[in-house]
Amino acid sequence: MSTAIKEMDRIELINLERLAHILKGLSIAESETLEILLDKEAFRSIDQSLEELDNGEGIPIDKW
C-alpha cells in the first residue's frame, strides 16, 4: 500500500458544509473566543497570565 493511502487512513475528514453552518451560528463573543484560541501567540499570553495569577505574581489593578 502506498504511503499516501496509509496517510489518508489517519486523516479525519471534515464536512465543510457542517463546519460552515456551525461557524455561521457562533455569536460574536464565541467567534472572538475562537479567534483567540486559534491564535497561538494570544493563547500563550493568556495561558502565561493565568499561570502568573495562580502563582500570585499578578499586578493589582490599582498599580497598572
C-alpha positions as CSV (number, residue, x, y, z in Angstrom):
1,M,0.0,0.0,0.0
2,S,1.4,3.4,-0.9
3,T,2.3,5.9,1.8
4,A,-0.3,8.4,0.5
5,I,-3.1,5.8,1.1
6,K,-1.7,5.0,4.6
7,E,-1.7,8.7,5.4
8,M,-5.3,9.1,4.3
9,D,-6.4,6.4,6.7
10,R,-5.1,8.5,9.6
11,I,-6.7,11.8,8.4
12,E,-10.1,12.7,9.8
13,L,-12.4,14.1,7.2
14,I,-14.2,17.3,7.9
15,N,-17.7,18.0,6.5
16,L,-17.1,21.6,5.3
17,E,-20.8,22.4,4.9
18,R,-21.4,21.3,8.5
19,L,-18.4,23.4,9.7
20,A,-19.6,26.4,7.8
21,H,-23.1,26.0,9.4
22,I,-21.5,25.8,12.9
23,L,-19.3,28.9,12.3
24,K,-22.2,31.0,11.0
25,G,-24.1,30.1,14.1
26,L,-21.5,31.4,16.5
27,S,-22.2,34.6,18.5
28,I,-19.8,37.5,18.2
29,A,-18.3,36.5,21.6
30,E,-17.9,32.9,20.6
31,S,-16.3,33.9,17.3
32,E,-13.8,36.2,19.0
33,T,-13.0,33.4,21.6
34,L,-12.4,31.0,18.7
35,E,-10.0,33.6,17.1
36,I,-8.0,33.8,20.3
37,L,-7.9,30.1,20.8
38,L,-6.6,29.7,17.2
39,D,-4.0,32.5,17.6
40,K,-1.1,30.7,19.2
41,E,0.6,33.8,20.4
42,A,-2.6,35.2,22.0
43,F,-3.3,31.8,23.6
44,R,0.2,31.6,25.1
45,S,-0.1,35.1,26.5
46,I,-3.4,34.2,28.2
47,D,-2.0,30.9,29.4
48,Q,1.0,32.7,30.9
49,S,-1.2,35.3,32.6
50,L,-3.3,32.5,34.2
51,E,-0.1,30.8,35.5
52,E,1.1,34.0,37.0
53,L,-2.2,34.6,38.6
54,D,-2.2,31.1,40.1
55,N,1.3,31.7,41.4
56,G,0.3,35.1,43.0
57,E,2.5,37.0,40.6
58,G,-0.2,39.3,39.2
59,I,-0.2,43.0,39.3
60,P,-3.0,44.6,41.3
61,I,-5.3,46.8,39.1
62,D,-4.6,49.9,41.2
63,K,-0.9,49.6,40.2
64,W,-1.5,49.4,36.5
